Amino acid sequence: MPKDSEQRRLEDRWLSSTTRKKREEKEKMYGKWCSNKDRYPTESEAMEAQQKSFKVTGRNLAIYRCQKCDGFHLTKRTDRN
């Protein structure tokens, strides 16, 4: 079994039914690509989340537009600018 599907199987075992249902709804709308990510409909909402994340973690995450869901996500990588 590929690493991603094994990880997913283990995560699914421990997810609450509410979280599992939300994930399934996101998969129906956007596919598996975005189901585990927070989606921000606008860049300004993503920037707010980016700022909150920076205050909590001290890491300045980069924002990118997703071609799959046409929304915005934060990367795991830090913004070097």
Contacts in CASP RR format, 6 or more apart in sequence:
PFRMAT RR
TARGET T0000
AUTHOR 0000-0000-0000
METHOD contacts of the structure
MODEL  1
MPKDSEQRRLEDRWLSSTTRKKREEKEKMYGKWCSNKDRYPTESEAMEAQ
QKSFKVTGRNLAIYRCQKCDGFHLTKRTDRN
1 9 0 8 1.000
12 20 0 8 1.000
15 23 0 8 1.000
23 35 0 8 1.000
23 36 0 8 1.000
24 35 0 8 1.000
26 34 0 8 1.000
26 35 0 8 1.000
26 39 0 8 1.000
27 35 0 8 1.000
29 69 0 8 1.000
30 39 0 8 1.000
30 68 0 8 1.000
30 69 0 8 1.000
31 68 0 8 1.000
33 66 0 8 1.000
33 68 0 8 1.000
33 69 0 8 1.000
34 66 0 8 1.000
34 68 0 8 1.000
34 69 0 8 1.000
34 73 0 8 1.000
37 66 0 8 1.000
37 73 0 8 1.000
38 49 0 8 1.000
38 73 0 8 1.000
38 74 0 8 1.000
39 66 0 8 1.000
39 69 0 8 1.000
39 71 0 8 1.000
39 72 0 8 1.000
39 73 0 8 1.000
40 46 0 8 1.000
40 49 0 8 1.000
40 71 0 8 1.000
40 72 0 8 1.000
40 73 0 8 1.000
41 71 0 8 1.000
41 72 0 8 1.000
42 72 0 8 1.000
43 63 0 8 1.000
43 65 0 8 1.000
43 72 0 8 1.000
45 72 0 8 1.000
46 63 0 8 1.000
46 72 0 8 1.000
46 73 0 8 1.000
46 74 0 8 1.000
47 63 0 8 1.000
49 74 0 8 1.000
50 60 0 8 1.000
50 61 0 8 1.000
50 63 0 8 1.000
50 74 0 8 1.000
53 59 0 8 1.000
53 61 0 8 1.000
53 74 0 8 1.000
54 60 0 8 1.000
54 61 0 8 1.000
59 78 0 8 1.000
60 78 0 8 1.000
60 79 0 8 1.000
61 74 0 8 1.000
61 75 0 8 1.000
61 76 0 8 1.000
61 77 0 8 1.000
61 78 0 8 1.000
61 79 0 8 1.000
62 74 0 8 1.000
62 75 0 8 1.000
62 77 0 8 1.000
62 78 0 8 1.000
62 79 0 8 1.000
63 72 0 8 1.000
63 73 0 8 1.000
63 74 0 8 1.000
63 75 0 8 1.000
64 72 0 8 1.000
64 73 0 8 1.000
64 75 0 8 1.000
65 71 0 8 1.000
65 72 0 8 1.000
66 72 0 8 1.000
66 73 0 8 1.000
END
